[in-house]
Amino acid sequence: MPEQMNIMDEVLEMYNKYDFNKFTATDVRNALAKDRLDYYDYAALLSPAALPFLEQMAEKAQKITRRQFGNTIAMFTPIYIANYCENQCVYCGFNCKNKIHRAKLNLDEIEREYQAIAATGLKEILILTGESRSMSGIEYIGDAVELAKKYFSLIGLEIYPVDVDEYKYLHERGADFVTVFQETYNTDTYAKVHLAGQKRIFPYRINAQERAILGGMRGVGFGALLGIDDFRHDAFSVGVHASLVQKKYPHADIAVSVPRLRPYINNAEENPKDVHEKQLMQVMCAYRIFLPYASITISTRERAEFRDNAVKIAATKISAGVCVGIGGRSEEEKGDEQFEISDPRTVDEVADALRKNGLQPSFNDYIRLI
């Protein structure tokens, strides 16, 4: 009996076999008629043949979202505590070769930021650092997590991938959730856009969610930075990756995000692979129909009107009151931002918009017992 493939091999095999041009309107109709999709159906919904069916996809996605999540939309905010990075990623403002103002918050500064965030009523945060072990070590991140427990019920991390024992340590300090973006699943493009640093190691990154679960994290998030390579292939791979992890670890919460490339420092060129809003909505609807139980996050990379529409259809989590520089909530920013945001609304403004759309903003759906 042949040895079972690991998740990375399965994802890459399906990535390489995916030909989105072979799908027809009939394939899309068949997929929309099903209660549960297989990989072929999911691939059809991401194909160009599905774009004329976007309204039907949105209707189906909305019904699934309301059935599984009700009218509740979870609210959170990210906090960047450092922007030092050892990777040379050509698409990122934190690129180690970029001449930007680098900074790192100390624990007193982090606590003041926490206090400012907590004053808005939010109970969920996502702690981010640049990918630098030397400047943002595991103990530093652990201290930030431990401190966050004073103010927040749910603590997520978006940091450099680490080993199982390190995820275990961060979980013991209070972290609940880990998000790792693969950026692109095209291994050739991956090598071309990650010129130096630990991030160049494709297998170590793609297996990070598994290590996080094995380290005790109760949830993991997936995503590709749409626009680095062909977005249909990358979106297809995100769904495949998330579904395989969900099957292997059914106790874990699964989430997906839909970030697109945004303007960033030292970037002056237009991207020929830009993903437009109609295509982004197609991706979100396909995610929802294929992964009915997964949380879907819509970030401030997108404009307010699009985000307000996304939460009515497929998204279940939305960021608000966002600052993507280092600091900036309790005092002046200490370091440059990673990218430009499109939706600068406050927590109250986003919550009010949700209520006007008949949705219920949720500041807390998790009780921390220890």
SULSULJO-V361303 format. One record per residue. N is the residue number from 0. SS is DSSP state (~ for helix, > for strand, _ for the rest). PSI is psi in degrees with one decimal (NA if undefined). OMEGA is omega in whole degrees, -180 to 180 (none if undefined). Layout:
n: (N;N)
ss: (SS;SS)
psi: (PSI;PSI)
omega: (OMEGA;OMEGA)
This chain:
n: (0;1;2;3;4;5;6;7;8;9;10;11;12;13;14;15;16;17;18;19;20;21;22;23;24;25;26;27;28;29;30;31;32;33;34;35;36;37;38;39;40;41;42;43;44;45;46;47;48;49;50;51;52;53;54;55;56;57;58;59;60;61;62;63;64;65;66;67;68;69;70;71;72;73;74;75;76;77;78;79;80;81;82;83;84;85;86;87;88;89;90;91;92;93;94;95;96;97;98;99;100;101;102;103;104;105;106;107;108;109;110;111;112;113;114;115;116;117;118;119;120;121;122;123;124;125;126;127;128;129;130;131;132;133;134;135;136;137;138;139;140;141;142;143;144;145;146;147;148;149;150;151;152;153;154;155;156;157;158;159;160;161;162;163;164;165;166;167;168;169;170;171;172;173;174;175;176;177;178;179;180;181;182;183;184;185;186;187;188;189;190;191;192;193;194;195;196;197;198;199;200;201;202;203;204;205;206;207;208;209;210;211;212;213;214;215;216;217;218;219;220;221;222;223;224;225;226;227;228;229;230;231;232;233;234;235;236;237;238;239;240;241;242;243;244;245;246;247;248;249;250;251;252;253;254;255;256;257;258;259;260;261;262;263;264;265;266;267;268;269;270;271;272;273;274;275;276;277;278;279;280;281;282;283;284;285;286;287;288;289;290;291;292;293;294;295;296;297;298;299;300;301;302;303;304;305;306;307;308;309;310;311;312;313;314;315;316;317;318;319;320;321;322;323;324;325;326;327;328;329;330;331;332;333;334;335;336;337;338;339;340;341;342;343;344;345;346;347;348;349;350;351;352;353;354;355;356;357;358;359;360;361;362;363;364;365;366;367;368;369)
ss: (_;_;_;_;_;_;~;~;~;~;~;~;~;~;~;~;~;_;_;~;~;~;_;_;~;~;~;~;~;~;~;~;_;_;_;_;_;_;~;~;~;~;~;~;~;_;_;~;~;~;~;~;~;~;~;~;~;~;~;~;~;~;~;~;~;~;~;~;~;_;_;>;>;>;>;>;>;>;>;>;_;>;_;_;_;_;_;_;>;_;_;_;_;_;_;_;_;_;_;_;_;_;_;>;_;_;~;~;~;~;~;~;~;~;~;~;~;~;_;_;_;_;_;>;>;>;>;>;_;_;_;_;_;_;_;_;_;~;~;~;~;~;~;~;~;~;~;~;_;_;_;_;_;>;>;>;>;>;_;_;_;_;_;~;~;~;~;~;~;~;~;~;~;_;_;_;>;>;>;_;_;_;>;_;_;_;~;~;~;~;~;~;~;>;_;_;_;~;~;~;_;~;~;~;~;~;_;~;~;~;~;~;~;~;_;_;_;_;>;>;>;>;_;>;_;>;_;_;_;_;~;~;~;~;~;~;~;~;~;~;~;~;~;~;~;~;~;~;_;_;_;_;>;>;>;>;>;_;_;>;_;_;_;_;_;_;_;_;_;_;_;_;_;_;_;_;~;~;~;~;~;~;~;~;~;~;~;~;~;~;_;_;_;_;>;>;>;>;_;_;_;_;_;~;~;~;~;~;~;~;~;~;~;_;_;_;>;>;>;_;_;_;_;_;_;>;_;_;_;_;_;_;_;_;>;_;_;_;_;_;_;_;_;_;_;_;~;~;~;~;~;~;~;~;~;~;_;_;_;>;>;>;_;_;_;_;_;_;_;_)
psi: (126.8;150.0;136.7;135.3;148.8;171.9;-42.6;-45.6;-39.3;-43.9;-47.6;-34.8;-45.1;-35.1;-48.3;-25.4;-15.2;116.7;97.8;-15.2;-9.8;-9.4;147.9;172.7;-34.3;-41.4;-40.7;-44.8;-41.7;-40.3;-42.5;-21.2;-10.7;150.6;-37.7;134.2;145.0;-177.5;-32.4;-45.0;-44.7;-43.7;-37.9;-40.3;-17.9;-2.5;163.3;-28.9;-19.8;-16.2;-40.8;-13.4;18.1;-37.3;-43.1;-38.3;-42.0;-40.7;-43.6;-42.4;-41.5;-42.7;-41.7;-42.8;-47.7;-35.6;-40.9;-32.2;-2.1;-148.1;10.3;133.4;119.5;139.1;141.5;174.5;145.4;152.5;119.7;116.6;-9.3;150.1;17.9;138.0;145.0;4.4;149.8;83.1;122.9;-18.4;0.3;139.0;-22.5;-1.1;128.8;-18.3;-12.1;138.5;82.8;167.7;110.1;146.9;162.7;127.6;138.9;175.3;-35.0;-42.4;-39.2;-42.4;-38.8;-37.1;-43.6;-44.7;-41.0;-39.1;-46.7;-30.9;-19.8;-10.9;-9.9;143.2;2.7;131.9;159.9;115.0;126.6;147.2;163.5;165.2;77.8;106.8;-34.8;-34.7;-24.3;72.4;167.9;-40.9;-39.6;-46.6;-41.7;-40.7;-39.8;-38.4;-47.0;-43.1;-35.2;-26.7;-22.8;-24.4;-22.1;150.9;-27.0;123.9;117.3;159.2;136.9;88.8;-177.3;146.4;144.2;178.3;167.9;-45.4;-29.4;-39.3;-39.1;-44.3;-45.9;-36.0;-41.7;-28.0;-17.8;-0.2;140.2;-29.7;143.0;129.2;132.1;119.9;127.6;-17.3;-62.9;147.7;0.5;108.6;-31.6;-47.8;-38.9;-44.5;-33.6;-30.4;-10.8;92.3;-25.3;158.0;171.1;-28.5;-17.1;-20.0;93.9;-49.5;-37.6;-35.7;-43.5;-22.2;6.9;-39.5;-40.3;-43.5;-36.6;-42.7;-43.5;-24.8;-0.2;-4.5;139.2;-11.1;154.6;149.3;151.3;157.8;155.9;149.5;94.9;124.6;-16.9;-42.2;-166.9;119.5;-28.7;-43.6;-42.9;-41.6;-41.2;-43.8;-35.9;-47.8;-41.8;-47.1;-49.7;-40.5;-36.9;-39.8;-39.6;-39.9;-38.4;-32.4;73.9;-16.4;-14.0;142.4;137.2;136.4;151.5;150.6;161.7;54.9;138.4;159.0;135.8;159.2;141.3;165.5;135.4;15.1;118.5;1.9;145.7;148.6;118.7;-14.9;22.9;139.7;125.1;167.9;-38.0;-41.3;-36.6;-39.3;-36.8;-44.4;-46.5;-42.1;-39.8;-42.1;-48.6;-43.4;-36.9;-34.9;72.9;-25.2;-4.8;141.8;141.8;124.3;135.8;122.7;175.5;5.5;-25.9;154.6;159.4;-44.2;-39.6;-41.8;-40.5;-34.0;-38.3;-39.2;-18.9;-18.4;-54.9;-32.0;146.7;-1.6;137.8;138.8;155.5;155.5;41.7;139.2;119.9;8.1;-179.2;110.4;-160.8;-12.8;-45.4;-18.6;-174.2;144.0;138.5;-24.9;159.4;158.5;162.2;-36.4;172.4;139.9;161.5;-17.8;97.3;14.1;150.0;172.2;-45.9;-39.5;-40.6;-42.2;-41.5;-40.2;-38.7;-46.7;-38.5;-26.2;12.0;18.8;160.1;110.4;133.8;118.7;-14.1;119.8;23.4;132.3;120.3;120.8;-23.0;NA)
omega: (-176;179;-179;180;173;-174;-180;-179;179;-180;-177;177;179;176;-175;-180;-173;174;-173;-179;-177;-175;-177;177;179;177;-179;179;179;179;-178;-179;-176;174;178;-176;166;-176;178;179;180;178;179;-178;177;-175;175;180;-178;-176;177;-179;-174;179;178;177;-180;179;180;179;-179;179;180;-180;-179;179;-176;-173;-176;179;-174;175;180;180;179;172;174;172;178;-177;177;177;173;-178;179;179;176;-180;-169;-174;-168;178;179;177;-174;179;180;179;179;178;-180;-180;179;180;171;-173;177;179;177;-179;178;176;177;-179;179;179;-179;180;178;-179;-179;178;178;175;174;-178;-179;171;163;-176;179;177;-176;-178;179;-176;-178;180;177;179;178;178;179;178;180;179;-178;-179;177;-170;-170;-179;-177;-175;177;180;168;-175;175;178;-179;-179;-178;-177;178;173;178;178;-179;176;179;176;175;-180;-177;-165;178;174;175;176;177;180;171;179;174;-173;177;178;179;-180;-177;-175;176;-168;-178;177;-179;-176;178;-175;-174;-177;-178;-180;-175;179;-175;-179;177;180;179;178;178;177;176;180;-177;179;179;-180;-177;174;170;177;-170;-178;175;178;179;-171;-179;177;-178;178;177;-177;176;180;178;-180;-179;-178;179;176;179;179;-178;-178;-173;180;-174;171;-178;178;175;177;-176;-179;171;174;177;175;-179;-176;178;177;-178;-175;172;-178;-179;-180;-178;178;-177;-172;179;178;179;177;175;179;-178;180;178;176;-176;-177;-179;-177;-172;-176;-176;170;177;-177;173;-171;179;169;-177;-179;-173;-177;179;180;179;177;-177;-179;175;-173;-169;-176;179;179;-176;177;-179;-180;-169;171;-176;170;178;-170;175;178;-178;180;-177;178;179;-176;-175;-178;-179;-179;178;176;-180;-177;-176;-174;177;177;-179;-179;178;179;178;179;177;-179;179;179;178;-180;-177;176;179;178;-176;175;-175;179;178;-176;-180;none)
